[in-house]
Amino acid sequence: MSDIKNCVIIGSGPAGYTAAIYAARAGMSPVLYTGQEPGGQLMITTDVENYPGYPEGVNGPKMMDEFREQAERFGTVVHYEMITKVDFTGPVHKIWTESGEEIQSHTIVIATGASAKWLGLESEQRLMNKGVSACAVCDGFFFKGMDVALVGGGDTAAEEATYLAKLCPQVHMFVRRDEMRASKIMQQRVLDMKNITVHWNTETVEVLGDEEVTGVKVRNRKTNEESTVDVKGFFVAIGHIPNTGIFKDWLEMDDTGYLIIQPGTSKTKVKGVFASGDAADKVYRQAVTAAGTGCMAALDAERYLVEQGII
């Protein structure tokens, strides 16, 4: 390798681009690799209305274009490639691109995000952003005053169902088994809400509608009986998969793959490697919190470079 980078950012989206903005303005000459989904989950989000600074709301892909443009304005070099392999053994960290190029850097900021789990239905994908969503906190407001359905039985599903119940006259919750996986307190909150109807032993067969969701066809797993529930929104809350597989031999992560960082920082157990956004956050998972941790990662990386006498 002829040159060692000061800062390489793996992944785009709010965390990656924010890290790039801060790193570039700090004179760290960051290089960003967008990964398979440049812009992350916001690229499959039509309207974003809860990010500060956009009083009229903003289209998700447009927002990510503006983040990228801002990062590039300050000198970030953006590569539309995936990183397929890393080596964090030495003080200088090595990564490899999908084309086989080896890159060396003093610091690495991980912003690879997480991907929502889906049911795998054709209708679910076809009606995405037309009434189908994987984030009630992000999109629930658009369904205020309308009946909606939600699939899932864990804590996230219970939390999103109670959130939707504050906005919607009726929430139909489809649970595959005859019990929820959610904690007892979350289950009780769901059961206490008069406008949440829990459909036990129920699986989704098809999301109905052409240009927008009009209902959901479901099947009772015990009786095999099919029925249709009329709703305007369909929320999938069966979990997320953090995009952290390439780091499994190098970094600490929990049993679901989320990176473990030192509380109050973006620091991983490897010096010079920092984690931000949904790759390390399974609680909030919002664009604004991801951007905040991207800022933290860039500041932590800058301090590390100063401490090492590199910049």
C-alpha positions, 0 to 999 in steps of 0.5 A: 500500500502506498498511502494510509488513509486517516479515516475510512467509513464503511456504509452510508445512510445518516450515520455514515454521511454525518460521520463523513461531514464531521471527519472531512471538516476536521481535515481527516480526508475521509473515504466512504464506501457506500455498501450495497444500499447507498443511503441505507433504509431511507432509500426505501422510505418515501416521506420523512417528516420527523427529521429536524430542518425539513418542515415540509417533510422530505423524500427519503432518497432526496434526503440521502442525496443531500447528505451525500452532497454535503459530505462531498462538498467538504472533500469526502471521497465516495466509492460505490462499492462494498467492503467484503473483508476486514483485518483489525490486527494491527494499529493500521487497519486493513479492509478489502473492497469487492473488487479485491483492492486492499485499503489501509486506514488509521481509523475505521467508522462502521455505519453498515446499518441494519436491514428490516426482516420481511415476511417474503410476500410478493404483495408486501414488496409491491406495496412497500411505501404504499401502505406497507412499512417496517417502522411504525414510529417513522410512518405511523403518523401517515395513518392517523385516523385509519385502521391498521394491521401489524405482524409480530409478537416480540417487544418491538411489535408490542411497542409499535402496536401501542404506538399505533393505537394512540393514532389509529382507531383500530390496530389488528395485531397478528401473532403466529403463535398462541402467545407473544414473545414480548416481555410480560409488561409489554404484553400487558400494555398491548392487552390493556389497549382497548383498540388493539385486537390480537389475532392469535395463531394467525399468519399473513397470506397476502397484503391486498391492494393495487396502488395502496393497501386496502386490507390483509388476507390472513390464515388461522394456523389451527383451523386453516380458515382464511379471512380478510381484515380491512386496513389502510396500513400494514406494519411488519415488526418481526425484527432487524438484522444488523449488517455486521457479518464481516466484523464477527471475527474482530469485534464484540457483538450481542447474540443478534449481531449488534456491535457492542460499544463502550457506553456513551461513546462509539468505541469498539474493543479495537482501538481506532475502530468506531461503530455508529448507527443501526449497526450498534443501535437496536433500540431507537433506529431513527435517522436522527439518532443514527446521524448523532452517533455518526457525529460521535464516531467522527469526533472519537476518530479525530481524538484518536488520531490526535492522541496518536500524533497522526494529525 
